[in-house]
């Protein structure tokens, strides 16, 4: 992983091998009982709404593209709407986004 300091100091350039490894780790986590238990709760980490487990996705709190890893401490279940809106935002950027558009944080 090669870090490029952008305007915010949080930009990363990932080598293809790094991406491949993180995708493999994410697949392993998705197959784990730990992840299945997280999904079974049926709650989006960001908006707090309830969903059937099959409608929740895995989101990296700190995106892999911004230096995050596929670890239990960095992935959460979230609805597709929140995952799509969050994109590559860091937690502090996501909270700013929610405040700007008047949506409460979960």
C-alpha positions as CSV (number, residue, x, y, z in Angstrom):
1,X,0.0,0.0,0.0
2,X,1.4,3.4,-1.0
3,X,0.1,6.4,0.8
4,X,-0.3,9.6,-1.1
5,X,-1.0,12.7,1.0
6,X,-3.8,14.6,-0.6
7,X,-5.4,17.8,0.5
8,X,-6.9,15.9,3.6
9,X,-3.9,13.7,4.1
10,X,-6.1,10.5,3.8
11,X,-5.7,9.4,0.2
12,X,-4.1,6.0,-0.6
13,X,-3.0,4.4,-3.8
14,X,-3.5,0.6,-3.4
15,X,-1.5,-1.9,-5.4
16,X,-3.6,-4.6,-7.1
17,X,-2.2,-7.2,-4.7
18,X,-3.3,-5.2,-1.6
19,X,-6.9,-4.9,-3.1
20,X,-6.9,-8.7,-3.8
21,X,-5.9,-9.5,-0.2
22,X,-8.5,-7.2,1.3
23,X,-11.2,-8.6,-0.9
24,X,-10.3,-12.1,0.2
25,X,-10.3,-11.1,3.8
26,X,-13.8,-9.5,3.3
27,X,-15.1,-12.7,1.7
28,X,-13.8,-14.7,4.7
29,X,-15.5,-12.3,7.1
30,X,-18.8,-12.6,5.2
31,X,-18.7,-16.4,5.5
32,X,-18.0,-16.3,9.3
33,X,-20.5,-17.0,12.1
34,X,-19.5,-13.6,13.6
35,X,-20.7,-11.8,10.5
36,X,-23.9,-13.9,10.2
37,X,-24.7,-13.0,13.8
38,X,-24.2,-9.3,13.0
39,X,-26.5,-9.6,10.0
40,X,-29.1,-11.5,12.0
41,X,-29.7,-8.4,14.2
42,X,-31.1,-6.8,11.0
43,X,-30.1,-3.2,11.9
44,X,-28.2,-0.7,9.7
45,X,-25.2,0.7,11.6
46,X,-25.7,4.1,10.2
47,X,-29.5,4.9,10.0
48,X,-30.6,2.4,12.7
49,X,-33.5,1.1,10.6
50,X,-34.4,-2.6,10.6
51,X,-34.0,-4.8,7.5
52,X,-34.1,-8.4,6.6
53,X,-30.5,-9.7,6.9
54,X,-30.2,-10.4,3.2
55,X,-30.8,-6.7,2.5
56,X,-27.8,-5.5,4.6
57,X,-24.4,-5.1,3.1
58,X,-20.9,-5.0,4.5
59,X,-19.4,-1.5,4.9
60,X,-15.8,-0.7,5.8
61,X,-16.0,2.1,8.4
62,X,-12.6,3.3,7.1
63,X,-12.8,2.4,3.4
64,X,-10.1,0.1,2.0
65,X,-9.3,2.8,-0.6
66,X,-8.5,5.2,2.3
67,X,-6.3,2.8,4.2
68,X,-8.9,0.7,6.0
69,X,-8.6,-3.0,6.4
70,X,-11.1,-5.9,6.3
71,X,-11.2,-6.7,10.0
72,X,-13.9,-7.2,12.5
73,X,-13.3,-3.7,14.0
74,X,-13.6,-2.0,10.6
75,X,-16.7,-3.6,9.0
76,X,-20.4,-3.1,9.9
77,X,-23.7,-4.1,8.4
78,X,-25.6,-1.3,6.7
79,X,-28.4,-0.9,4.3
80,X,-27.7,-0.4,0.6
81,X,-29.0,3.2,0.8
82,X,-26.5,4.2,3.5
83,X,-23.7,2.2,1.9
84,X,-24.3,4.0,-1.5
85,X,-24.5,7.4,0.2
86,X,-21.4,6.9,2.3
87,X,-19.2,5.9,-0.6
88,X,-15.6,6.4,0.3
89,X,-16.2,8.8,3.2
90,X,-14.3,8.5,6.5
91,X,-16.4,8.4,9.7
92,X,-15.9,12.2,10.4
93,X,-16.8,13.0,6.8
94,X,-19.9,10.8,6.9
95,X,-21.1,12.6,10.1
96,X,-20.6,16.0,8.4
97,X,-22.6,14.7,5.4
98,X,-25.5,13.6,7.7
99,X,-25.4,17.0,9.5
100,X,-25.4,18.9,6.3
101,X,-28.5,17.1,5.0
102,X,-30.4,17.0,8.4
103,X,-30.3,13.3,8.9
104,X,-29.7,12.0,12.5
105,X,-26.8,9.7,13.1
106,X,-27.6,6.3,14.5
